[in-house]
Amino acid sequence: MTLNVDEAVQGAWTVVRIEGELDLVTSPLVRKRVHDAVAGGRHDLVLDLSGVQFCDSSGVGVLVSSRRLMRSCRGRLRLILPAQGAVDGSHVNRVLAALGVRRLFEVYPDVASATGRQSQRLSA
């Protein structure tokens, strides 16, 4: 399976929607998109992982390094991880929880809540 990455701006936030498999082969694309956003002066970033069906340790590494990058430039990183069903993001949620790193991230159920149009944050 391939990886599709789309980008949109919603208010102060850059929303990067990721669909497919986030693995050793595809994770460099996500890393580049995050770095390009920061290089372009966009420091409020939402990674919409609701369309990710599979995530391995390389994908987790990109998420952790993205968090580190955003913190270093005083930016904000938020993840979209819906709680229901394997096809809408719960796989990534389970992987992050199993590795003990989910607590590092601000996690939201949808783009609207992550970009501030609603004030709902999922607890870790």
C-alpha positions in Angstrom: 0.0 0.0 0.0 1.1 3.5 -0.7 0.9 6.7 1.4 -1.1 9.8 0.5 -0.2 13.0 2.2 -2.4 16.1 1.8 -1.9 19.5 3.4 -4.4 22.3 4.2 -4.5 25.4 6.3 -7.2 25.9 8.9 -6.8 29.2 10.7 -3.4 29.2 12.4 -3.0 25.5 11.9 -1.4 23.5 9.1 -3.3 20.2 8.8 -1.4 17.3 7.2 -3.7 14.4 6.4 -1.9 11.0 6.2 -3.6 8.0 4.6 -2.1 4.5 4.1 0.8 2.8 5.8 3.3 4.7 7.8 6.4 2.5 7.7 10.1 2.4 6.9 9.5 3.1 3.2 6.9 5.9 3.6 7.9 7.7 6.9 10.6 9.9 5.2 7.8 11.6 3.2 6.0 12.5 6.4 9.2 13.7 8.0 9.9 15.9 4.9 6.4 17.4 5.0 6.8 18.3 8.7 10.3 19.8 8.1 8.9 21.8 5.1 6.1 23.2 7.2 8.5 24.4 9.8 10.9 25.8 7.2 7.9 27.7 5.8 7.3 29.3 9.1 4.3 27.1 10.0 4.7 26.1 13.7 1.2 25.0 14.5 0.8 21.5 13.0 -1.9 18.9 13.1 -1.1 15.4 11.8 -4.4 13.7 10.9 -3.6 10.0 11.3 -7.3 8.9 11.0 -6.5 7.3 7.6 -3.4 5.4 8.6 -4.1 1.6 8.6 -0.6 0.6 9.7 2.3 2.2 11.6 5.6 0.6 12.5 8.5 1.8 14.6 9.7 4.0 11.8 6.4 5.8 11.8 6.4 6.2 15.5 9.9 7.6 15.2 8.7 10.2 12.8 5.9 11.2 15.1 8.3 11.5 18.1 10.9 13.4 16.1 8.2 15.7 14.8 7.1 16.4 18.3 10.7 17.2 19.2 11.1 19.5 16.2 7.9 21.4 17.0 8.9 21.9 20.6 12.4 23.2 19.6 10.8 25.9 17.5 8.2 26.7 20.1 5.5 25.2 17.9 2.6 23.0 18.6 1.9 19.5 17.4 -1.5 17.8 17.6 -2.5 14.3 16.4 -5.9 13.1 15.2 -6.5 9.6 16.4 -10.1 8.5 16.3 -10.9 5.9 18.9 -13.1 3.7 16.8 -12.2 0.9 14.4 -9.0 -0.2 12.8 -9.5 1.7 9.6 -10.0 5.0 11.2 -6.9 5.4 13.3 -7.1 3.1 16.3 -4.2 1.1 15.1 -1.8 4.1 15.6 -3.5 4.8 18.9 -2.7 1.2 20.1 0.8 1.3 18.8 1.6 4.5 20.6 0.0 3.3 23.8 1.9 -0.1 23.6 5.2 1.7 23.2 4.4 4.1 26.1 4.6 7.3 24.0 1.0 8.2 23.5 1.1 10.4 26.6 3.7 12.6 24.8 1.1 13.8 22.3 -1.9 16.1 22.4 -4.5 13.8 20.8 -7.9 14.8 19.4 -10.7 12.9 17.8 -11.1 15.2 14.7 -9.6 18.2 12.9 -12.3 20.6 14.2 -11.4 20.0 17.8 -7.7 20.0 17.1 -7.8 23.3 15.4 -9.8 24.9 18.1 -13.2 25.0 16.5 -14.3 22.7 19.4 -12.5 22.3 22.7 -12.4 18.5 23.1 -9.1 16.7 23.9 -8.9 12.9 24.3 -7.3 11.8 27.5 -4.2 9.7 27.4 
